[in-house]
């Protein structure tokens, strides 16, 4: 298991590097202004990097390729880690273990769905949104259950970190539903784009430390 957790950490770092590496190649434009140059950290979404055509109307293939490569590489490793990591807990959680594995698999399927349905393709837009929202819900469920599993093993620090991350996901979903529209004002767009980046960064940190926690469990076993 240690080799899986180690590789997962490496791919989490690789994914983060790919996200930032793709930004300079983004061809401009954001949701409210197609004339802006380059990538605006506070007004462009991470998913904009995965557009084949940027919001300025330019071909965005380099950004798309870097973003997609980082995401797909991480996806394979993360799927394996989340599915197998549960087996390292000494407590048999029965049905909860099954639910956690299903939620983890669906989370990763959702990530794949987001990548293969570029948001700029009109016929795929509804699918892209469906995968993005349902993936976020599944990640929230996965994190809540892992938080509980670590709590039962008396790894309280890990449990709290994962629970905070899960609550952040819930807050993000509530903000998407009830917060200001990203399409109506620059303030709304900035809040949505910034909150999304916080969630993604929080996920990277959380999964990184989850691999550390699983290593500790493996050592204890």
FENUR-V336061 format. One record per residue. RES is the residue in one small letter. OMEGA is omega as a letter, one per 30 degrees, with the letter a starting at -180 (none if undefined). NEAR is the number of other ideal C-beta (glycine too) atoms within 12 Angstrom. D_LAST is the distance of its C-alpha to the last C-alpha in Angstrom with 1 decimal. Layout:
BEGIN
res:RES omega:OMEGA near:NEAR d_last:D_LAST
res:RES omega:OMEGA near:NEAR d_last:D_LAST
END
This chain:
BEGIN
res:x omega:a near:25 d_last:11.7
res:x omega:l near:21 d_last:12.5
res:x omega:l near:17 d_last:16.1
res:x omega:a near:27 d_last:16.5
res:x omega:l near:32 d_last:15.6
res:x omega:l near:20 d_last:17.9
res:x omega:l near:22 d_last:20.6
res:x omega:l near:36 d_last:20.5
res:x omega:l near:29 d_last:21.2
res:x omega:a near:21 d_last:24.0
res:x omega:l near:31 d_last:25.5
res:x omega:l near:34 d_last:25.5
res:x omega:l near:23 d_last:27.5
res:x omega:l near:26 d_last:29.6
res:x omega:a near:37 d_last:30.4
res:x omega:l near:28 d_last:31.5
res:x omega:a near:20 d_last:33.7
res:x omega:l near:31 d_last:35.2
res:x omega:a near:37 d_last:36.1
res:x omega:l near:25 d_last:38.0
res:x omega:a near:21 d_last:39.4
res:x omega:a near:34 d_last:40.9
res:x omega:a near:29 d_last:42.7
res:x omega:a near:17 d_last:45.5
res:x omega:l near:27 d_last:46.4
res:x omega:a near:40 d_last:46.8
res:x omega:l near:32 d_last:50.4
res:x omega:l near:28 d_last:51.3
res:x omega:l near:28 d_last:52.0
res:x omega:a near:32 d_last:50.1
res:x omega:a near:29 d_last:50.5
res:x omega:a near:23 d_last:53.6
res:x omega:a near:17 d_last:55.3
res:x omega:a near:19 d_last:55.4
res:x omega:a near:16 d_last:57.4
res:x omega:l near:25 d_last:54.7
res:x omega:l near:18 d_last:53.6
res:x omega:a near:25 d_last:50.1
res:x omega:l near:34 d_last:46.9
res:x omega:a near:29 d_last:47.1
res:x omega:a near:24 d_last:43.6
res:x omega:a near:21 d_last:44.6
res:x omega:l near:30 d_last:46.6
res:x omega:l near:42 d_last:45.0
res:x omega:l near:40 d_last:41.9
res:x omega:a near:38 d_last:39.0
res:x omega:l near:41 d_last:40.1
res:x omega:l near:43 d_last:43.5
res:x omega:a near:46 d_last:42.0
res:x omega:l near:43 d_last:41.3
res:x omega:l near:42 d_last:45.0
res:x omega:l near:29 d_last:47.0
res:x omega:a near:24 d_last:50.0
res:x omega:a near:39 d_last:49.7
res:x omega:l near:34 d_last:51.4
res:x omega:a near:26 d_last:54.3
res:x omega:a near:15 d_last:55.0
res:x omega:l near:24 d_last:54.0
res:x omega:a near:18 d_last:51.8
res:x omega:a near:34 d_last:48.3
res:x omega:a near:22 d_last:46.7
res:x omega:l near:24 d_last:45.2
res:x omega:l near:40 d_last:43.3
res:x omega:a near:33 d_last:42.3
res:x omega:a near:23 d_last:41.0
res:x omega:l near:28 d_last:38.9
res:x omega:a near:42 d_last:37.5
res:x omega:l near:31 d_last:36.8
res:x omega:l near:25 d_last:35.2
res:x omega:a near:35 d_last:32.7
res:x omega:a near:37 d_last:31.9
res:x omega:l near:27 d_last:31.5
res:x omega:l near:27 d_last:29.3
res:x omega:a near:38 d_last:26.9
res:x omega:a near:33 d_last:27.2
res:x omega:a near:23 d_last:25.7
res:x omega:a near:32 d_last:22.7
res:x omega:l near:43 d_last:22.1
res:x omega:a near:29 d_last:22.5
res:x omega:a near:26 d_last:19.8
res:x omega:a near:41 d_last:17.4
res:x omega:a near:43 d_last:18.2
res:x omega:a near:29 d_last:18.1
res:x omega:a near:28 d_last:14.8
res:x omega:a near:38 d_last:12.9
res:x omega:a near:37 d_last:12.9
res:x omega:a near:23 d_last:10.8
res:x omega:l near:32 d_last:7.6
res:x omega:a near:34 d_last:8.5
res:x omega:l near:17 d_last:7.4
res:x omega:l near:20 d_last:11.2
res:x omega:a near:13 d_last:13.7
res:x omega:l near:23 d_last:16.4
res:x omega:a near:14 d_last:18.8
res:x omega:a near:11 d_last:21.9
res:x omega:l near:23 d_last:20.6
res:x omega:l near:27 d_last:18.0
res:x omega:a near:16 d_last:21.0
res:x omega:a near:22 d_last:23.2
res:x omega:a near:35 d_last:20.8
res:x omega:l near:30 d_last:20.7
res:x omega:l near:21 d_last:24.5
res:x omega:l near:33 d_last:25.2
res:x omega:l near:37 d_last:23.2
res:x omega:a near:28 d_last:25.0
res:x omega:l near:27 d_last:28.3
res:x omega:a near:38 d_last:27.7
res:x omega:l near:32 d_last:27.6
res:x omega:l near:25 d_last:30.5
res:x omega:l near:34 d_last:32.4
res:x omega:l near:40 d_last:31.9
res:x omega:l near:27 d_last:33.3
res:x omega:l near:31 d_last:36.1
res:x omega:a near:38 d_last:37.0
res:x omega:a near:36 d_last:37.3
res:x omega:l near:22 d_last:39.4
res:x omega:a near:28 d_last:41.8
res:x omega:a near:31 d_last:43.4
res:x omega:a near:35 d_last:44.8
res:x omega:l near:31 d_last:48.2
res:x omega:a near:17 d_last:48.9
res:x omega:a near:12 d_last:50.8
res:x omega:a near:11 d_last:49.9
res:x omega:a near:22 d_last:46.1
res:x omega:a near:18 d_last:46.2
res:x omega:l near:15 d_last:45.4
res:x omega:l near:23 d_last:42.4
res:x omega:l near:30 d_last:41.1
res:x omega:l near:20 d_last:41.3
res:x omega:a near:19 d_last:39.7
res:x omega:a near:31 d_last:36.7
res:x omega:a near:34 d_last:36.4
res:x omega:a near:22 d_last:36.5
res:x omega:l near:23 d_last:34.4
res:x omega:l near:39 d_last:31.8
res:x omega:l near:39 d_last:31.7
res:x omega:a near:26 d_last:31.4
res:x omega:l near:32 d_last:28.5
res:x omega:l near:43 d_last:26.6
res:x omega:l near:36 d_last:27.3
res:x omega:l near:30 d_last:25.8
res:x omega:a near:42 d_last:22.7
res:x omega:l near:39 d_last:22.3
res:x omega:a near:30 d_last:23.0
res:x omega:l near:36 d_last:20.3
res:x omega:l near:46 d_last:17.6
res:x omega:l near:33 d_last:19.0
res:x omega:a near:28 d_last:18.6
res:x omega:l near:38 d_last:15.0
res:x omega:l near:38 d_last:14.1
res:x omega:a near:23 d_last:16.4
res:x omega:l near:22 d_last:14.8
res:x omega:l near:26 d_last:11.5
res:x omega:l near:17 d_last:14.0
res:x omega:a near:30 d_last:14.1
res:x omega:a near:16 d_last:17.8
res:x omega:l near:19 d_last:19.1
res:x omega:a near:34 d_last:17.5
res:x omega:a near:28 d_last:18.6
res:x omega:l near:21 d_last:22.1
res:x omega:a near:28 d_last:22.5
res:x omega:l near:40 d_last:21.6
res:x omega:l near:27 d_last:23.9
res:x omega:l near:24 d_last:26.7
res:x omega:l near:36 d_last:26.5
res:x omega:l near:34 d_last:26.7
res:x omega:l near:21 d_last:29.7
res:x omega:l near:29 d_last:31.3
res:x omega:l near:36 d_last:31.2
res:x omega:l near:22 d_last:32.9
res:x omega:l near:21 d_last:35.4
res:x omega:l near:32 d_last:36.1
res:x omega:l near:26 d_last:36.8
res:x omega:l near:16 d_last:39.1
res:x omega:l near:24 d_last:40.8
res:x omega:a near:25 d_last:41.5
res:x omega:a near:15 d_last:43.0
res:x omega:a near:10 d_last:45.0
res:x omega:l near:22 d_last:45.3
res:x omega:a near:18 d_last:48.3
res:x omega:l near:18 d_last:49.0
res:x omega:a near:28 d_last:48.1
res:x omega:a near:13 d_last:51.4
res:x omega:a near:14 d_last:53.8
res:x omega:l near:16 d_last:53.4
res:x omega:l near:22 d_last:52.0
res:x omega:l near:17 d_last:50.3
res:x omega:l near:21 d_last:48.5
res:x omega:a near:29 d_last:47.6
res:x omega:l near:24 d_last:46.3
res:x omega:a near:24 d_last:44.1
res:x omega:a near:34 d_last:42.7
res:x omega:a near:30 d_last:42.0
res:x omega:a near:26 d_last:40.5
res:x omega:l near:29 d_last:38.3
res:x omega:a near:35 d_last:37.0
res:x omega:l near:30 d_last:36.1
res:x omega:a near:24 d_last:34.3
res:x omega:a near:34 d_last:32.2
res:x omega:l near:37 d_last:31.4
res:x omega:l near:23 d_last:30.5
res:x omega:l near:29 d_last:28.4
res:x omega:a near:38 d_last:26.5
res:x omega:l near:32 d_last:26.0
res:x omega:a near:23 d_last:24.7
res:x omega:l near:37 d_last:22.4
res:x omega:l near:41 d_last:20.8
res:x omega:a near:31 d_last:20.5
res:x omega:l near:31 d_last:18.5
res:x omega:l near:43 d_last:16.5
res:x omega:l near:38 d_last:15.3
res:x omega:l near:28 d_last:14.4
res:x omega:l near:37 d_last:12.5
res:x omega:l near:39 d_last:10.5
res:x omega:l near:26 d_last:9.9
res:x omega:l near:24 d_last:8.7
res:x omega:a near:30 d_last:6.2
res:x omega:l near:23 d_last:5.2
res:x omega:a near:13 d_last:5.5
res:x omega:l near:14 d_last:3.8
res:x omega:none near:15 d_last:0.0
END
